[in-house]
Amino acid sequence: MTPGELERGLEAIRAGKYFEAHEELELAWRAAAPEERDFYQGLVHVAVAWYQAGRSRPVATASQLDKAARRLAAFAPEHRGVDVADVLAQVEAAREVVRGGSLDLPAPRI
């Protein structure tokens, strides 16, 4: 894995390009050492959750948020320069929005 894949994935999330973020982060996930795969896969789930919200798919959004929380939890509070604790807080806030019947998620800050 190259550090560029992680950074490009995070930049795509910041730009609201969730499908592109998913693609970059999936490359990082596939190339990662086994002990780090959950970190990258958790970030993939974050990107896909916001992508699915944009496609008006509440069940898929909720599922991806749940997976993101499970995968990222072990890497809090910080991993590879990512404030995982903050990402988890954003995921939890997004889960509350979805549970409330909305897909109007605030843009993730990563």
Order of alpha helices (4+ residues) and beta strands (2+ residues): alpha-alpha-alpha-alpha-alpha
